[in-house]
Amino acid sequence: MRAWVSHRGGKIVLEEVPLPKMLAGDVLIEALWISICASDVNRFVHLPHDLQETILGHEFAGRIVGVGKNVNKGFIGQVVVVEEHYPCLECSLCLEERFDKCERQGFLGWRKSGNPEDWIRNGAFAEFVSVHQSCAKPTQGIEKLDFFPSLAEPLGNTVRMERVVKDKCGRMPGTLAIWGGCGAQALYMVPYFASKGVKDFVLIYRGKPAMMYMKSCVVDLDASFCFVNCEDEPGLDRLRKELGQEDGFISIELTGQEKVQARVIDYASPRGKIFYYGLPAGKEKVMIPGTHMDIQAFVTGRAGVEELNLNGVKGIRVMGRDNESWKETIETLRTNGQVRKEIMKPLVMAGTTEYLGDLVEYLVNNGVRYGQQPYGLRPAKFAVIAEKMMTKL
């Protein structure tokens, strides 16, 4: 099969590679719809875990074209969106078939699972991907609703975040502060949280183009929006008072940036909550103030800690999806036309997989930003479709 192979240093080359190996419980998926995650963009130059080469791409949907010997052949032909974290099959949770809770997960294109029989499985910058059958989530036809189905993966992060926020707060908060509130992930979180009852958003931004673009995206939402620069401490002080948040904001931290971490805690003090999701760019190590914990280890779960006590403020990690959030994600996309419309807004179609090399070069130089007037370089979700899809249009 053909695949775009990423080499350390940022070079990506179209190569002929072997078809993926398969275990007995795997399915073989033909990648048809591929969107580019910002976390992969960070890895184009600095490949994960000191790899010298790999095949990236973990936001995708496609069609099952083959199955392992323990999988029902009736699944062949089914359209699925893929969970990129795949199970080791050996830990106690996997043995209970709770594969979404696996303690030693692999990650497509990044790392193999804890199973010694496993290998670093290729991602969707290839024609075919093999993964455990539990990771293939039926789309239930969302691809027929003017919707790019791989976007179910990033929306799934938001769906799980909403569930955790509601659970930890006891109810859905009326006011929500989002650090990085005009970035790419916020373009999913804001409309979804608005659909769940948040009425006042404090969107804390860094770049003016992102802020201007977000303002244009939220005009149809039933909520109020306050936009404030992350350096504007008087503005944040004023909003905290005006919105009755003297006990501290309920905050979502999406930036992973060192310079804002102390402010995130300050504006959640004395009794607010911070839901950590954002990761630092590249290999930068960012510490959570007042702890010996770096954000990467905390958010990804490698530290083995779910919550932090930050002088009265609760810090809670949220990362990835589980079976429950996948189910709710697909149901939301199947039934909620406004959510589908809103999260399609930042999509930028970049052609077919034939042009993935050019797209990667652009992303290495510009990040996940797209030049659009009158905003300038605004946040974007770039996507391609398989070349063979063009022959069916």
ZANUBA-306251 format. One record per residue (C-alpha): residue number from 1; residue in three letters; x, y, z. Coordinates in Angstrom, 3 decimals, decimal comma, padded with zeros to 6 digits. Example, Ala and Ser with C-alpha at 12.3 -4.5 7.8 and 13.67 -1.06 7.14 Angstrom:
BEGIN
+-----+-----+----------+----------+----------+
!   i !  aa !        u !        v !        w !
+-----+-----+----------+----------+----------+
!   1 ! ALA !  012,300 ! -004,500 !  007,800 !
!   2 ! SER !  013,670 ! -001,060 !  007,140 !
+-----+-----+----------+----------+----------+
This chain:
BEGIN
+-----+-----+----------+----------+----------+
!   i !  aa !        u !        v !        w !
+-----+-----+----------+----------+----------+
!   1 ! MET !  000,000 !  000,000 !  000,000 !
!   2 ! ARG !  001,013 !  003,645 ! -000,362 !
!   3 ! ALA !  001,686 !  005,714 !  002,732 !
!   4 ! TRP !  003,066 !  009,116 !  003,646 !
!   5 ! VAL !  005,965 !  008,277 !  005,955 !
!   6 ! SER !  007,104 !  011,001 !  008,368 !
!   7 ! HIS !  010,840 !  011,141 !  009,051 !
!   8 ! ARG !  012,507 !  012,869 !  011,986 !
!   9 ! GLY !  013,141 !  016,523 !  011,195 !
!  10 ! GLY !  009,875 !  017,189 !  009,363 !
!  11 ! LYS !  010,377 !  015,362 !  006,045 !
!  12 ! ILE !  007,423 !  013,348 !  004,751 !
!  13 ! VAL !  007,743 !  010,977 !  001,785 !
!  14 ! LEU !  005,189 !  008,952 ! -000,190 !
!  15 ! GLU !  006,391 !  005,344 ! -000,061 !
!  16 ! GLU !  005,259 !  001,800 ! -000,786 !
!  17 ! VAL !  004,969 ! -000,078 !  002,532 !
!  18 ! PRO !  003,603 ! -003,510 !  003,503 !
!  19 ! LEU ! -000,060 ! -003,932 !  004,362 !
!  20 ! PRO ! -000,657 ! -003,747 !  008,139 !
!  21 ! LYS ! -000,296 ! -006,906 !  010,174 !
!  22 ! MET ! -003,405 ! -008,030 !  012,008 !
!  23 ! LEU ! -004,171 ! -009,829 !  015,255 !
!  24 ! ALA ! -007,151 ! -012,152 !  015,598 !
!  25 ! GLY ! -009,412 ! -009,439 !  017,044 !
!  26 ! ASP ! -008,447 ! -006,703 !  014,575 !
!  27 ! VAL ! -010,256 ! -005,090 !  011,694 !
!  28 ! LEU ! -008,626 ! -003,651 !  008,577 !
!  29 ! ILE ! -009,942 ! -000,187 !  007,730 !
!  30 ! GLU ! -009,617 !  001,659 !  004,437 !
!  31 ! ALA ! -008,979 !  005,298 !  005,445 !
!  32 ! LEU ! -011,367 !  007,540 !  003,478 !
!  33 ! TRP ! -011,858 !  010,733 !  005,520 !
!  34 ! ILE ! -008,817 !  012,168 !  007,341 !
!  35 ! SER ! -008,581 !  015,323 !  009,438 !
!  36 ! ILE ! -005,388 !  016,666 !  010,959 !
!  37 ! CYS ! -005,059 !  016,975 !  014,730 !
!  38 ! ALA ! -002,855 !  019,718 !  016,179 !
!  39 ! SER ! -001,107 !  017,069 !  018,283 !
!  40 ! ASP !  000,073 !  015,341 !  015,088 !
!  41 ! VAL !  001,276 !  018,693 !  013,728 !
!  42 ! ASN !  003,495 !  019,009 !  016,793 !
!  43 ! ARG !  004,952 !  015,594 !  015,931 !
!  44 ! PHE !  005,782 !  016,146 !  012,258 !
!  45 ! VAL !  009,218 !  017,503 !  013,196 !
!  46 ! HIS !  009,674 !  015,991 !  016,654 !
!  47 ! LEU !  008,465 !  012,439 !  016,107 !
!  48 ! PRO !  007,070 !  010,794 !  019,241 !
!  49 ! HIS !  009,260 !  008,706 !  021,539 !
!  50 ! ASP !  012,470 !  009,226 !  019,526 !
!  51 ! LEU !  011,140 !  007,362 !  016,503 !
!  52 ! GLN !  013,161 !  007,885 !  013,331 !
!  53 ! GLU !  010,146 !  007,387 !  011,082 !
!  54 ! THR !  006,456 !  006,596 !  011,419 !
!  55 ! ILE !  003,091 !  006,934 !  009,673 !
!  56 ! LEU !  000,932 !  009,463 !  011,491 !
!  57 ! GLY ! -002,759 !  010,388 !  011,207 !
!  58 ! HIS ! -005,178 !  009,449 !  013,972 !
!  59 ! GLU ! -008,367 !  011,396 !  013,163 !
!  60 ! PHE ! -010,074 !  009,383 !  010,465 !
!  61 ! ALA ! -013,075 !  007,442 !  009,313 !
!  62 ! GLY ! -013,296 !  004,735 !  006,722 !
!  63 ! ARG ! -014,684 !  001,395 !  005,686 !
!  64 ! ILE ! -013,908 ! -002,029 !  007,152 !
!  65 ! VAL ! -012,446 ! -004,160 !  004,352 !
!  66 ! GLY ! -011,033 ! -007,091 !  006,320 !
!  67 ! VAL ! -011,307 ! -008,794 !  009,702 !
!  68 ! GLY ! -009,166 ! -010,990 !  011,940 !
!  69 ! LYS ! -010,043 ! -014,636 !  012,461 !
!  70 ! ASN ! -012,025 ! -013,898 !  015,661 !
!  71 ! VAL ! -014,121 ! -011,077 !  014,156 !
!  72 ! ASN ! -017,527 ! -011,487 !  012,517 !
!  73 ! LYS ! -017,176 ! -011,120 !  008,744 !
!  74 ! GLY ! -020,498 ! -009,296 !  008,758 !
!  75 ! PHE ! -018,589 ! -006,160 !  009,796 !
!  76 ! ILE ! -016,956 ! -005,949 !  006,366 !
!  77 ! GLY ! -018,332 ! -002,940 !  004,493 !
!  78 ! GLN ! -019,341 ! -001,034 !  007,638 !
!  79 ! VAL ! -018,401 !  002,668 !  007,783 !
!  80 ! VAL ! -016,651 !  003,530 !  011,042 !
!  81 ! VAL ! -014,836 !  006,332 !  012,809 !
!  82 ! VAL ! -011,759 !  005,232 !  014,725 !
!  83 ! GLU ! -010,549 !  005,529 !  018,308 !
!  84 ! GLU ! -006,779 !  005,847 !  017,994 !
!  85 ! HIS ! -006,003 !  004,559 !  021,508 !
!  86 ! TYR ! -006,104 !  000,785 !  021,164 !
!  87 ! PRO ! -006,013 ! -001,893 !  023,896 !
!  88 ! CYS ! -003,138 ! -004,125 !  024,965 !
!  89 ! LEU ! -005,516 ! -007,119 !  025,399 !
!  90 ! GLU ! -003,524 ! -008,344 !  028,421 !
!  91 ! CYS ! -004,205 ! -006,049 !  031,385 !
!  92 ! SER ! -006,918 ! -006,879 !  033,916 !
!  93 ! LEU ! -009,367 ! -004,412 !  032,334 !
!  94 ! CYS ! -008,846 ! -005,830 !  028,849 !
!  95 ! LEU ! -009,412 ! -009,329 !  030,190 !
!  96 ! GLU ! -012,791 ! -008,039 !  031,434 !
!  97 ! GLU ! -013,379 ! -006,675 !  027,873 !
!  98 ! ARG ! -013,308 ! -003,096 !  029,197 !
!  99 ! PHE ! -011,013 ! -002,198 !  026,340 !
! 100 ! ASP ! -011,657 !  001,562 !  026,538 !
! 101 ! LYS ! -010,184 !  001,541 !  030,065 !
! 102 ! CYS ! -006,984 ! -000,307 !  029,090 !
! 103 ! GLU ! -004,025 !  000,514 !  031,326 !
! 104 ! ARG ! -001,372 !  000,007 !  028,624 !
! 105 ! GLN ! -002,899 !  001,460 !  025,469 !
! 106 ! GLY ! -001,117 !  001,931 !  022,181 !
! 107 ! PHE ! -001,601 !  004,995 !  019,970 !
! 108 ! LEU ! -001,713 !  004,829 !  016,175 !
! 109 ! GLY !  001,548 !  006,093 !  014,715 !
! 110 ! TRP !  002,964 !  007,093 !  018,118 !
! 111 ! ARG !  003,568 !  004,063 !  020,303 !
! 112 ! LYS !  002,764 !  000,379 !  020,584 !
! 113 ! SER !  000,642 ! -001,018 !  023,382 !
! 114 ! GLY !  001,960 ! -002,970 !  026,347 !
! 115 ! ASN !  001,363 ! -006,257 !  024,526 !
! 116 ! PRO !  004,742 ! -007,782 !  023,548 !
! 117 ! GLU !  003,184 ! -009,073 !  020,316 !
! 118 ! ASP !  002,234 ! -005,542 !  019,283 !
! 119 ! TRP !  004,056 ! -003,157 !  016,953 !
! 120 ! ILE !  003,816 !  000,566 !  016,251 !
! 121 ! ARG !  000,727 !  000,517 !  014,084 !
! 122 ! ASN !  000,496 !  002,970 !  011,225 !
! 123 ! GLY ! -001,934 !  005,845 !  011,262 !
! 124 ! ALA ! -004,279 !  007,051 !  008,531 !
! 125 ! PHE ! -001,649 !  008,699 !  006,309 !
! 126 ! ALA ! -001,746 !  005,287 !  004,654 !
! 127 ! GLU ! -004,351 !  003,492 !  002,567 !
! 128 ! PHE ! -005,175 !  000,956 !  005,289 !
! 129 ! VAL ! -005,018 !  000,793 !  009,091 !
! 130 ! SER ! -005,374 ! -002,250 !  011,348 !
! 131 ! VAL ! -006,739 ! -001,786 !  014,851 !
! 132 ! HIS ! -008,688 ! -003,750 !  017,453 !
! 133 ! GLN ! -012,381 ! -004,119 !  016,600 !
! 134 ! SER ! -013,404 ! -002,224 !  019,769 !
! 135 ! CYS ! -011,812 !  000,924 !  018,290 !
! 136 ! ALA ! -014,036 !  000,903 !  015,188 !
! 137 ! LYS ! -017,158 !  002,937 !  016,013 !
! 138 ! PRO ! -020,075 !  002,689 !  013,539 !
! 139 ! THR ! -020,931 !  006,134 !  012,160 !
! 140 ! GLN ! -024,668 !  005,391 !  011,875 !
! 141 ! GLY ! -024,762 !  007,404 !  008,660 !
! 142 ! ILE ! -023,391 !  010,762 !  009,884 !
! 143 ! GLU ! -021,258 !  010,925 !  006,734 !
! 144 ! LYS ! -024,508 !  011,276 !  004,744 !
! 145 ! LEU ! -025,578 !  014,404 !  006,677 !
! 146 ! ASP ! -023,216 !  016,946 !  005,053 !
! 147 ! PHE ! -020,748 !  016,107 !  007,798 !
! 148 ! PHE ! -017,078 !  015,102 !  007,681 !
! 149 ! PRO ! -017,171 !  011,972 !  009,851 !
! 150 ! SER ! -013,617 !  012,043 !  011,241 !
! 151 ! LEU ! -014,604 !  015,170 !  013,201 !
! 152 ! ALA ! -016,467 !  012,861 !  015,555 !
! 153 ! GLU ! -013,086 !  012,120 !  017,180 !
! 154 ! PRO ! -012,271 !  015,666 !  018,388 !
! 155 ! LEU ! -015,920 !  016,260 !  019,272 !
! 156 ! GLY ! -015,705 !  013,138 !  021,444 !
! 157 ! ASN ! -013,105 !  014,906 !  023,591 !
! 158 ! THR ! -015,597 !  017,712 !  024,171 !
! 159 ! VAL ! -018,424 !  015,306 !  024,969 !
! 160 ! ARG ! -016,321 !  013,635 !  027,639 !
! 161 ! MET ! -015,184 !  017,017 !  028,986 !
! 162 ! GLU ! -018,817 !  018,116 !  029,364 !
! 163 ! ARG ! -019,673 !  014,948 !  031,264 !
! 164 ! VAL ! -016,716 !  015,349 !  033,638 !
! 165 ! VAL ! -017,437 !  019,054 !  034,229 !
! 166 ! LYS ! -021,058 !  018,330 !  035,064 !
! 167 ! ASP ! -020,122 !  015,438 !  037,341 !
! 168 ! LYS ! -017,427 !  017,315 !  039,270 !
! 169 ! CYS ! -019,515 !  020,484 !  039,622 !
! 170 ! GLY ! -022,744 !  018,664 !  040,508 !
! 171 ! ARG ! -024,519 !  020,442 !  037,656 !
! 172 ! MET ! -023,709 !  022,288 !  034,472 !
! 173 ! PRO ! -022,174 !  025,655 !  035,487 !
! 174 ! GLY ! -023,894 !  028,747 !  034,158 !
! 175 ! THR ! -020,540 !  030,468 !  033,575 !
! 176 ! LEU ! -017,490 !  028,851 !  032,030 !
! 177 ! ALA ! -014,031 !  030,322 !  031,451 !
! 178 ! ILE ! -011,957 !  028,749 !  028,677 !
! 179 ! TRP ! -008,234 !  029,479 !  028,444 !
! 180 ! GLY ! -007,353 !  029,157 !  024,790 !
! 181 ! GLY ! -011,029 !  029,908 !  024,260 !
! 182 ! CYS ! -010,625 !  031,001 !  020,646 !
! 183 ! GLY ! -008,381 !  028,164 !  019,496 !
! 184 ! ALA ! -009,101 !  025,064 !  017,460 !
! 185 ! GLN ! -010,416 !  022,834 !  020,265 !
! 186 ! ALA ! -012,597 !  025,645 !  021,609 !
! 187 ! LEU ! -014,384 !  025,749 !  018,257 !
! 188 ! TYR ! -015,902 !  022,394 !  019,267 !
! 189 ! MET ! -016,257 !  022,988 !  022,986 !
! 190 ! VAL ! -018,088 !  026,298 !  022,842 !
! 191 ! PRO ! -021,079 !  025,234 !  020,688 !
! 192 ! TYR ! -021,405 !  021,906 !  022,492 !
! 193 ! PHE ! -021,343 !  023,433 !  025,982 !
! 194 ! ALA ! -023,803 !  026,103 !  024,809 !
! 195 ! SER ! -026,147 !  023,305 !  023,699 !
! 196 ! LYS ! -025,850 !  021,844 !  027,222 !
! 197 ! GLY ! -026,896 !  024,999 !  029,035 !
! 198 ! VAL ! -023,846 !  027,200 !  029,667 !
! 199 ! LYS ! -025,119 !  030,791 !  029,346 !
! 200 ! ASP ! -022,015 !  032,920 !  029,945 !
! 201 ! PHE ! -018,646 !  032,179 !  028,366 !
! 202 ! VAL ! -015,400 !  033,940 !  029,190 !
! 203 ! LEU ! -013,170 !  033,179 !  026,209 !
! 204 ! ILE ! -009,581 !  034,007 !  027,033 !
! 205 ! TYR ! -007,459 !  034,384 !  023,923 !
! 206 ! ARG ! -003,969 !  035,314 !  022,805 !
! 207 ! GLY ! -004,189 !  036,144 !  019,088 !
! 208 ! LYS ! -006,532 !  038,725 !  017,568 !
! 209 ! PRO ! -007,282 !  036,720 !  014,370 !
! 210 ! ALA ! -008,489 !  033,787 !  016,478 !
! 211 ! MET ! -010,678 !  036,091 !  018,558 !
! 212 ! MET ! -012,205 !  037,756 !  015,496 !
! 213 ! TYR ! -012,919 !  034,387 !  013,915 !
! 214 ! MET ! -014,507 !  032,980 !  017,070 !
! 215 ! LYS ! -016,778 !  036,025 !  017,298 !
! 216 ! SER ! -018,070 !  035,220 !  013,825 !
! 217 ! CYS ! -018,629 !  031,562 !  014,752 !
! 218 ! VAL ! -020,756 !  032,097 !  017,876 !
! 219 ! VAL ! -023,373 !  034,483 !  016,460 !
! 220 ! ASP ! -026,033 !  031,756 !  016,221 !
! 221 ! LEU ! -025,505 !  030,338 !  019,717 !
! 222 ! ASP ! -027,911 !  030,941 !  022,596 !
! 223 ! ALA ! -025,342 !  032,279 !  025,063 !
! 224 ! SER ! -023,399 !  035,431 !  026,006 !
! 225 ! PHE ! -019,705 !  035,780 !  025,238 !
! 226 ! CYS ! -016,977 !  037,867 !  026,830 !
! 227 ! PHE ! -013,669 !  037,972 !  024,978 !
! 228 ! VAL ! -010,598 !  038,943 !  026,969 !
! 229 ! ASN ! -006,897 !  038,829 !  026,189 !
! 230 ! CYS ! -004,900 !  036,512 !  028,466 !
! 231 ! GLU ! -002,686 !  039,487 !  029,453 !
! 232 ! ASP ! -005,646 !  041,657 !  030,459 !
! 233 ! GLU ! -005,763 !  041,069 !  034,207 !
! 234 ! PRO ! -007,980 !  044,123 !  034,936 !
! 235 ! GLY ! -010,466 !  042,802 !  032,391 !
! 236 ! LEU ! -010,469 !  039,363 !  033,999 !
! 237 ! ASP ! -010,902 !  040,930 !  037,442 !
! 238 ! ARG ! -013,852 !  042,946 !  036,198 !
! 239 ! LEU ! -015,529 !  039,953 !  034,572 !
! 240 ! ARG ! -015,108 !  037,802 !  037,633 !
! 241 ! LYS ! -016,972 !  040,413 !  039,655 !
! 242 ! GLU ! -019,628 !  041,190 !  037,035 !
! 243 ! LEU ! -020,436 !  037,512 !  036,498 !
! 244 ! GLY ! -020,569 !  036,698 !  040,212 !
! 245 ! GLN ! -017,502 !  034,466 !  040,134 !
! 246 ! GLU ! -015,733 !  035,784 !  043,239 !
! 247 ! ASP ! -015,246 !  032,179 !  044,429 !
! 248 ! GLY ! -013,294 !  031,506 !  041,248 !
! 249 ! PHE ! -014,060 !  030,554 !  037,674 !
! 250 ! ILE ! -014,939 !  027,068 !  036,581 !
! 251 ! SER ! -012,208 !  026,887 !  033,942 !
! 252 ! ILE ! -011,089 !  024,687 !  031,069 !
! 253 ! GLU ! -007,374 !  024,964 !  030,289 !
! 254 ! LEU ! -006,637 !  024,266 !  026,628 !
! 255 ! THR ! -003,314 !  026,039 !  026,068 !
! 256 ! GLY ! -000,643 !  024,004 !  027,860 !
! 257 ! GLN !  001,399 !  027,229 !  027,848 !
! 258 ! GLU !  003,727 !  027,977 !  030,734 !
! 259 ! LYS !  003,098 !  031,720 !  030,925 !
! 260 ! VAL ! -000,625 !  031,388 !  031,639 !
! 261 ! GLN ! -000,574 !  028,591 !  034,216 !
! 262 ! ALA ! -000,284 !  030,823 !  037,292 !
! 263 ! ARG ! -003,118 !  033,029 !  036,008 !
! 264 ! VAL ! -005,354 !  030,020 !  035,390 !
! 265 ! ILE ! -005,020 !  029,097 !  039,069 !
! 266 ! ASP ! -005,341 !  032,705 !  040,278 !
! 267 ! TYR ! -008,658 !  033,197 !  038,494 !
! 268 ! ALA ! -010,018 !  029,860 !  039,718 !
! 269 ! SER ! -009,162 !  030,807 !  043,320 !
! 270 ! PRO ! -010,247 !  030,474 !  046,024 !
! 271 ! ARG ! -012,685 !  027,585 !  045,369 !
! 272 ! GLY ! -013,077 !  027,126 !  041,633 !
! 273 ! LYS ! -012,104 !  024,183 !  039,442 !
! 274 ! ILE ! -009,718 !  023,768 !  036,544 !
! 275 ! PHE ! -010,257 !  021,054 !  033,944 !
! 276 ! TYR ! -006,908 !  020,442 !  032,268 !
! 277 ! TYR ! -006,868 !  019,285 !  028,671 !
! 278 ! GLY ! -004,265 !  021,271 !  026,687 !
! 279 ! LEU ! -000,737 !  019,932 !  026,205 !
! 280 ! PRO !  002,503 !  021,878 !  025,635 !
! 281 ! ALA !  003,788 !  022,181 !  022,092 !
! 282 ! GLY !  006,751 !  020,036 !  021,040 !
! 283 ! LYS !  008,895 !  018,697 !  023,870 !
! 284 ! GLU !  008,460 !  021,708 !  026,121 !
! 285 ! LYS !  008,076 !  020,760 !  029,789 !
! 286 ! VAL !  005,536 !  022,921 !  031,612 !
! 287 ! MET !  005,029 !  022,602 !  035,366 !
! 288 ! ILE !  001,732 !  023,200 !  037,159 !
! 289 ! PRO !  002,493 !  025,993 !  039,674 !
! 290 ! GLY !  002,686 !  024,884 !  043,299 !
! 291 ! THR !  003,310 !  021,246 !  042,364 !
! 292 ! HIS !  006,101 !  018,992 !  041,129 !
! 293 ! MET !  003,805 !  017,869 !  038,306 !
! 294 ! ASP !  004,293 !  018,655 !  034,636 !
! 295 ! ILE !  001,146 !  019,138 !  032,565 !
! 296 ! GLN !  002,001 !  016,462 !  029,992 !
! 297 ! ALA !  002,356 !  013,752 !  032,631 !
! 298 ! PHE ! -000,763 !  014,880 !  034,496 !
! 299 ! VAL ! -003,132 !  015,282 !  031,547 !
! 300 ! THR ! -002,064 !  012,100 !  029,751 !
! 301 ! GLY ! -002,397 !  010,083 !  032,969 !
! 302 ! ARG !  001,240 !  008,998 !  033,092 !
! 303 ! ALA !  001,552 !  010,555 !  036,564 !
! 304 ! GLY ! -001,181 !  008,249 !  037,885 !
! 305 ! VAL ! -003,036 !  011,192 !  039,465 !
! 306 ! GLU ! -006,591 !  012,200 !  038,530 !
! 307 ! GLU ! -006,947 !  015,376 !  040,632 !
! 308 ! LEU ! -004,705 !  017,992 !  042,220 !
! 309 ! ASN ! -005,352 !  020,265 !  045,189 !
! 310 ! LEU ! -004,039 !  023,704 !  044,180 !
! 311 ! ASN ! -004,509 !  025,679 !  047,418 !
! 312 ! GLY ! -008,244 !  025,018 !  047,495 !
! 313 ! VAL ! -008,688 !  024,909 !  043,728 !
! 314 ! LYS ! -009,325 !  021,471 !  042,257 !
! 315 ! GLY ! -007,299 !  020,583 !  039,187 !
! 316 ! ILE ! -008,876 !  017,736 !  037,210 !
! 317 ! ARG ! -007,403 !  016,019 !  034,179 !
! 318 ! VAL ! -009,582 !  015,179 !  031,178 !
! 319 ! MET ! -008,165 !  013,365 !  028,175 !
! 320 ! GLY ! -009,602 !  011,243 !  025,392 !
! 321 ! ARG ! -012,847 !  009,360 !  025,016 !
! 322 ! ASP ! -014,466 !  006,237 !  026,447 !
! 323 ! ASN ! -017,301 !  004,039 !  025,183 !
! 324 ! GLU ! -019,927 !  006,209 !  026,835 !
! 325 ! SER ! -018,660 !  009,432 !  025,283 !
! 326 ! TRP ! -018,319 !  007,788 !  021,862 !
! 327 ! LYS ! -021,949 !  006,653 !  022,045 !
! 328 ! GLU ! -023,134 !  010,133 !  023,012 !
! 329 ! THR ! -020,951 !  011,737 !  020,335 !
! 330 ! ILE ! -022,412 !  009,700 !  017,491 !
! 331 ! GLU ! -025,957 !  010,214 !  018,803 !
! 332 ! THR ! -025,407 !  013,975 !  019,038 !
! 333 ! LEU ! -024,090 !  014,155 !  015,488 !
! 334 ! ARG ! -026,915 !  011,990 !  014,210 !
! 335 ! THR ! -029,661 !  014,091 !  015,799 !
! 336 ! ASN ! -028,365 !  017,635 !  016,406 !
! 337 ! GLY ! -028,085 !  019,562 !  013,159 !
! 338 ! GLN ! -026,853 !  022,766 !  014,803 !
! 339 ! VAL ! -023,916 !  021,036 !  016,491 !
! 340 ! ARG ! -022,988 !  019,429 !  013,153 !
! 341 ! LYS ! -023,140 !  022,817 !  011,468 !
! 342 ! GLU ! -021,101 !  024,597 !  014,130 !
! 343 ! ILE ! -018,205 !  022,135 !  014,289 !
! 344 ! MET ! -017,968 !  022,032 !  010,485 !
! 345 ! LYS ! -017,305 !  025,790 !  010,371 !
! 346 ! PRO ! -013,508 !  025,649 !  010,883 !
! 347 ! LEU ! -013,064 !  022,804 !  008,347 !
! 348 ! VAL ! -010,650 !  023,544 !  005,472 !
! 349 ! MET ! -010,644 !  020,926 !  002,720 !
! 350 ! ALA ! -007,116 !  020,495 !  001,365 !
! 351 ! GLY ! -007,822 !  018,098 ! -001,489 !
! 352 ! THR ! -007,032 !  014,397 ! -001,540 !
! 353 ! THR ! -004,397 !  012,230 !  000,122 !
! 354 ! GLU ! -002,265 !  012,807 ! -002,985 !
! 355 ! TYR ! -001,487 !  016,258 ! -001,573 !
! 356 ! LEU ! -000,788 !  015,246 !  002,037 !
! 357 ! GLY !  002,904 !  016,020 !  001,609 !
! 358 ! ASP !  002,165 !  019,603 !  000,595 !
! 359 ! LEU ! -000,324 !  019,962 !  003,449 !
! 360 ! VAL !  002,192 !  018,714 !  006,021 !
! 361 ! GLU !  004,783 !  021,201 !  004,735 !
! 362 ! TYR !  002,232 !  023,997 !  005,109 !
! 363 ! LEU !  001,311 !  022,908 !  008,642 !
! 364 ! VAL !  004,954 !  022,653 !  009,739 !
! 365 ! ASN !  005,446 !  026,264 !  008,642 !
! 366 ! ASN !  002,103 !  027,769 !  009,696 !
! 367 ! GLY !  000,539 !  025,504 !  012,312 !
! 368 ! VAL ! -003,187 !  024,717 !  012,207 !
! 369 ! ARG ! -004,055 !  028,172 !  010,909 !
! 370 ! TYR ! -005,663 !  029,218 !  007,642 !
! 371 ! GLY ! -005,410 !  032,627 !  006,018 !
! 372 ! GLN ! -008,916 !  033,996 !  005,580 !
! 373 ! GLN ! -010,056 !  037,570 !  005,236 !
! 374 ! PRO ! -010,932 !  039,584 !  007,228 !
! 375 ! TYR ! -009,428 !  037,555 !  010,077 !
! 376 ! GLY ! -005,913 !  036,746 !  008,908 !
! 377 ! LEU ! -004,476 !  033,410 !  010,053 !
! 378 ! ARG ! -007,394 !  031,924 !  011,954 !
! 379 ! PRO ! -007,688 !  028,486 !  013,659 !
! 380 ! ALA ! -008,630 !  025,706 !  011,277 !
! 381 ! LYS ! -009,273 !  022,009 !  010,990 !
! 382 ! PHE ! -007,571 !  020,749 !  007,818 !
! 383 ! ALA ! -008,815 !  017,606 !  006,131 !
! 384 ! VAL ! -008,359 !  015,451 !  003,054 !
! 385 ! ILE ! -010,236 !  012,591 !  001,476 !
! 386 ! ALA ! -008,833 !  009,432 ! -000,101 !
! 387 ! GLU ! -008,083 !  009,786 ! -003,797 !
! 388 ! LYS ! -010,477 !  006,946 ! -004,640 !
! 389 ! MET ! -013,330 !  008,992 ! -003,140 !
! 390 ! MET ! -013,006 !  011,449 ! -006,033 !
! 391 ! THR ! -013,980 !  008,767 ! -008,533 !
! 392 ! LYS ! -017,247 !  008,233 ! -006,650 !
! 393 ! LEU ! -018,289 !  011,895 ! -006,615 !
+-----+-----+----------+----------+----------+
